[in-house]
């Protein structure tokens, strides 16, 4: 059984949890409280040199870090990663997009907002991140107007990777409702078999440390994912 090194506030770790749930693959969890510095312990740095989550340890002791690499590994031989060479390259295209665009804009801005660091960032830098986030959402909205899923006709790890931070864009104070094709795609992802709702409710900033700003949670009747 694989071991998942996890931390519940991490959307990168959530990607792996979601895929494992949809694969019905059993695993054990080891929590790494990265906000409390546990990621910098020498024994964990031997698993992931960056000290971040997620990482996985295989039955034979080998380890893999970086969420999208883990998704690619776990999805091999499953419907979530196609066999066709071109289709696999399209999945990789969107995994790269997630790493280059979503992480550097929406994910970063969300982290600053949720941890209360936004006020300590230069206004020009914040505006750059916001503009980049809106551009990223606009790209996704345009692409998703053409097809139901990012990498082609079927749901794949490309959708899982991008969904993780994009569906929480409002936590970065971004107007997600202005991108209807993205909103419709979010609903399609949530309707997939064995979809895993998150344990951290939308707008719950308590897990992000004492500096996090407080915002009321959404009603429990809404899908808290």
N, C-alpha and C positions, 0 to 999 in steps of 0.2 A: 504494500500500500504506500502511495506517495505521501510525503509530508508537504503541506502548504505553509509557508511562512507568511503570515497574514497580519493585517492591522485594519480593523473595521472602518475607520474613517477614510482609508485609501481607496479611491476609485480604480486605481490600477490593480489592486488586489481583488476588487469586486469583479473585474473582468474574468479572472481565473475562477472565482467562486461560481459565477454564472455559467461558464462553460462546463465546469465539473458537474453542476446540477443538471444541465441539459444532457450531458453524456451519461448521467446516472453512475458516475464513477466514484467509488468510495475513496476517502482520503482522511488523513489526520491533520490537525491544525496545531501550529505553534505560533502564538501571538508574539510579535515583535513590536513593542511600543516605541515606535520611532520618534515620537514627539518627546518622549522621556529619555532618549539617548540610547536605547537598547540596540539600535541598528549599528552603533559604532563599537560595539563589543568585538574584540578580536575574533572570537569564535563565529560571530555572524558575518564579519567582513570576509572571512574565508569562504562563505557561501555566496555573498553578493558584495563585491568590492565597493559598491557605492553606498552600502548601508541602507538601501531602500527596500521596500516590499513591492511586489511579491517576489518570492523565489520558491522553487520546489526541489525536494530531494527525492530521487528515485529509489526504488527498492535496493539497487546495487550500490547506493551511496553517491552516485553522480548528482550534480546540482545544476540547475538552470535558473538564471535570473533574467529580468526584464520581461514585463507582462506580455508584450506582443510575441516575443520569442517563445514564451511558455504556451500561449494560445496556439501558435503554429505547431509546436511539438505535440500538444495534447490532441489537436484536431486531426492529426495525420490518420488517414484511413477511416474517417468519419464523414457524414454529410456536411459538416461545417467547414471542410476544406476540400475543394474539388480536385479530382485527379487530372483533369485536362490541364496541359501546360499553360495555355493562354489564360484560362480561368484562374489558375493559381497565381499567375503574375498579376492579375487584376486584384486579387485579394491582397497581395503584397503591396500593390500600389496604394491601397487604402490604409493598410497598416502603416505605411510610410507617411501618408497624409496625417494620420492621427498623431504620430510621433513628432512630425515637423510643425504642423499647424495647430491642432487641437491642444496639445500639451503646452506649447509655448504661448498660447493666447488664453483660451477659455479656462484651461486647468490652472494656469498661473494666476489669472485674475481672480478666479474662485478661491484659490488658496489665500491670496492676500485679503480678500473680503472676509472669509470665514475665520481667519486667524487674527483679524484686527490689525493687520500690517499695512492696509491700504493707505492710511493717513501718513505713514512714514515713507511712502514712495513718492518720488518727484511727480508732480502733476503731469508733466509732459510724457513721462514713461507710462503712467496709468492710462493716459489718453491713447498712446500708441498700442497698448495691450487691448484696450477697448475697441479701437478701430480694427485691429487684427482679428479680434473675436467676431465682430460683426461681418467682416469679410469671410471668415471661415464658415459662419452660419449661412451666409448668402451663397457660397459655393455649394454647400450641402443641399440647400433648398433648391437650387437650380438643377443639380444632378438628380435629386430625388423626385423631381417633377417628371423625369423621363423613365423611371423604373422603380419598382418597389423596394429593391435592396441595393446597397452600394456597389457591390462587385458583380452584379448580374441579376439573373432571375431568381436566385435562391438566397435565403438567409445564411450568413456565414460568419466566421470570426472577424471579418471586416466590420460587420455591423456591431458585433459585441464590443470591439475595441473602441469604435467611435461613440457608441451609445453611452459608455461609462461616464464620460464627462459632459457630453453634449446634453444629455437629458437633465442635467443639474445646472444648466447654464443660468437659470434664474438666480441661483445662489451667488453668481458673479454680477448680479444686478443687470443682466442682459435680457432684452425683450424677446424671449423665445417665441411668444405668440405672434410676432411679426413674421415668422417663417413657417407658414402653414404646412408645407411639404415635410419639413423636419418634424413638426408636431405629429403629423399623421404617421410618419415612419416610427417615431417613438412609440406610438400606440401599437403599431404592428409588432415591434420588438417585444413589447409587454405581453402581447397575445400569443407568443410562441410557446410550444409545449415545454413544461417544466421551467418556465421563467422563474427566476429567483428574485423575490422582492428583497430589498436591502434592509438590514437591521437599523441603519442610521436614517431617521426620517429627514425629509427635505427641510432645510433651514434649521436643523438642530445643530447649533454651533458649540454645544457644550463639550463635544469630544475634541475640539480644536484648541483647547488650552484657555487659560485665564484671560488672554488678550482678545478672545473672540467676541465680536459684537453679538448682541442678542436680538433675535427676530422671532416673532411668534411662529410656531409650527403650523402647518396646514392641518385642516380637519382630518381625523383618522379615517373618514369615509373615502378620502382620495387615496389612490395607490401611493403608498409611502415608499417610493423607490427612486 
